[in-house]
Amino acid sequence: MLIYLNLSDRAIEIYLDRGAAREVAQTQLDDIVKQMEIAFADKKFVEGVCQAFRSLAAILSKPFPNKPVQDPVPNTPVVL
């Protein structure tokens, strides 16, 4: 997921990959953007962004639960 803030144009856009986009309705994204706009209008920038991530995480945690994975990426160095 990507939350794009264009400060010069005062635009907020949320981009999701295809898997996440199948699970999130556009109206949900619109609501999150609206809440960010309200927070930004009150100069609560950090709170607005953090709340947006929390909202997206709550929506996406159901279809994509966080399951512990043992060593998903090897930690050993590769010598070329």
Summary of the structure (lengths in Angstrom):
residues: 80
radius of gyration: 16.5
end to end distance: 32.8
largest distance: 52.3
contacts: 158
relative contact order: 0.15
helix: 49%
strand: 12%
